[in-house]
Amino acid sequence: MKKFLAPMLAATMISSAAFAGGPVVVEEEPVVEASSPRSGWIVPVVVGLVLICAVACGNDD
């Protein structure tokens, strides 16, 4: 009986240890890239308008 039970017990322990943690599923995360800003021209235009206003509305002292 021991000769039959010992290999069965060993096989059961090995197979249960192999699946102890469960399956590991690795998913790749999608790469998210920022799109170019559409309002990239607004800041230079506003700065240019401020400079033009500063020159045109300058102090007349």
Residue frames relative to the residue before (quaternion, step in Angstrom):
aa qw qx qy qz dx dy dz
M 1.0000 0.0000 0.0000 0.0000 0.00 0.00 0.00
K 0.6639 0.5016 -0.3113 0.4591 3.58 0.96 -0.84
K 0.6304 0.5378 -0.3419 0.4433 3.60 1.06 -0.70
F 0.6837 0.4605 -0.2813 0.4913 3.58 1.11 -0.59
L 0.6993 0.4966 -0.2672 0.4393 3.57 0.95 -0.89
A 0.6307 0.5696 -0.3421 0.4009 3.60 0.97 -0.78
P 0.6952 0.4409 -0.3118 0.4744 3.70 0.76 -0.80
M 0.6281 0.5318 -0.3400 0.4551 3.59 1.04 -0.70
L 0.6558 0.5037 -0.3037 0.4732 3.57 0.98 -0.84
A 0.6500 0.5096 -0.3140 0.4682 3.59 0.99 -0.82
A 0.6595 0.4982 -0.3120 0.4685 3.60 0.94 -0.84
T 0.6419 0.5208 -0.3230 0.4609 3.57 1.01 -0.75
M 0.6702 0.4959 -0.3043 0.4608 3.58 0.92 -0.85
I 0.6555 0.5082 -0.3215 0.4568 3.60 0.97 -0.79
S 0.6998 0.4653 -0.2882 0.4591 3.58 0.85 -0.91
S 0.6559 0.4923 -0.3315 0.4665 3.61 1.01 -0.65
A 0.6364 0.5148 -0.3355 0.4663 3.59 1.09 -0.61
A 0.6252 0.5510 -0.3418 0.4344 3.57 1.09 -0.64
F 0.7687 0.3183 -0.1679 0.5288 3.58 1.07 -0.70
A 0.3090 0.7983 -0.4782 0.1961 3.58 1.21 0.33
G 0.7470 0.4023 -0.2324 0.4756 3.59 0.92 -0.78
G 0.4829 -0.6543 0.4477 0.3719 3.56 1.20 -0.24
P 0.6569 -0.5131 0.3540 0.4241 3.57 -1.22 0.13
V 0.3034 -0.7314 0.5839 0.1792 3.54 -1.13 0.71
V 0.1043 -0.7963 0.5955 0.0208 3.55 -0.59 1.17
V 0.1017 -0.7937 0.5992 0.0230 3.56 -0.65 1.14
E 0.0619 -0.7923 0.6070 0.0054 3.56 -0.65 1.14
E 0.3754 -0.7089 0.5470 0.2392 3.54 -0.96 0.85
E 0.3799 -0.7203 0.5337 0.2281 3.54 -0.90 0.93
P 0.4878 -0.6642 0.4659 0.3223 3.58 -0.93 0.77
V 0.4433 -0.6813 0.5172 0.2682 3.55 -1.08 0.75
V 0.1430 -0.7907 0.5932 0.0500 3.54 -0.69 1.13
E 0.0737 -0.7992 0.5965 0.0088 3.55 -0.62 1.14
A 0.4475 -0.6826 0.5078 0.2757 3.55 -0.97 0.85
S 0.3890 -0.7075 0.5359 0.2470 3.53 -0.92 0.88
S 0.5957 -0.5657 0.4152 0.3909 3.55 -1.17 0.47
P 0.5008 -0.6678 0.4488 0.3192 3.59 -0.91 0.82
R 0.4364 -0.7076 0.4986 0.2457 3.55 -0.98 0.89
S 0.7119 0.4436 -0.2478 0.4848 3.55 1.16 -0.59
G 0.2569 0.8000 -0.5072 0.1918 3.59 1.05 0.64
W 0.6682 0.5005 -0.2991 0.4621 3.59 1.18 -0.39
I 0.5388 0.6645 -0.3987 0.3304 3.61 1.17 -0.41
V 0.6730 0.5124 -0.3126 0.4322 3.61 0.81 -0.94
P 0.6795 0.4625 -0.3296 0.4644 3.67 0.75 -0.78
V 0.6396 0.5218 -0.3356 0.4539 3.61 1.01 -0.72
V 0.6609 0.4967 -0.3112 0.4687 3.59 0.93 -0.86
V 0.6486 0.5018 -0.3211 0.4738 3.60 0.95 -0.83
G 0.6444 0.5170 -0.3206 0.4633 3.59 0.99 -0.79
L 0.6575 0.5036 -0.3114 0.4660 3.59 0.96 -0.82
V 0.6333 0.5192 -0.3305 0.4692 3.59 1.03 -0.76
L 0.6580 0.5003 -0.3083 0.4708 3.60 0.96 -0.81
I 0.6512 0.5009 -0.3181 0.4732 3.59 0.96 -0.82
C 0.6504 0.5005 -0.3152 0.4766 3.58 0.98 -0.82
A 0.6429 0.5249 -0.3315 0.4486 3.59 0.97 -0.79
V 0.6727 0.4710 -0.2985 0.4864 3.58 1.01 -0.78
A 0.7070 0.4671 -0.2736 0.4552 3.60 0.87 -0.95
C 0.7536 0.3383 -0.1912 0.5302 3.61 0.99 -0.77
G 0.2362 0.8194 -0.4952 0.1660 3.56 1.15 0.49
N 0.6586 -0.5165 0.3872 0.3867 3.51 -1.30 0.28
D 0.2668 -0.7902 0.5347 0.1360 3.62 -0.79 0.99
D 0.2913 0.7950 -0.4951 0.1951 3.58 1.09 0.47
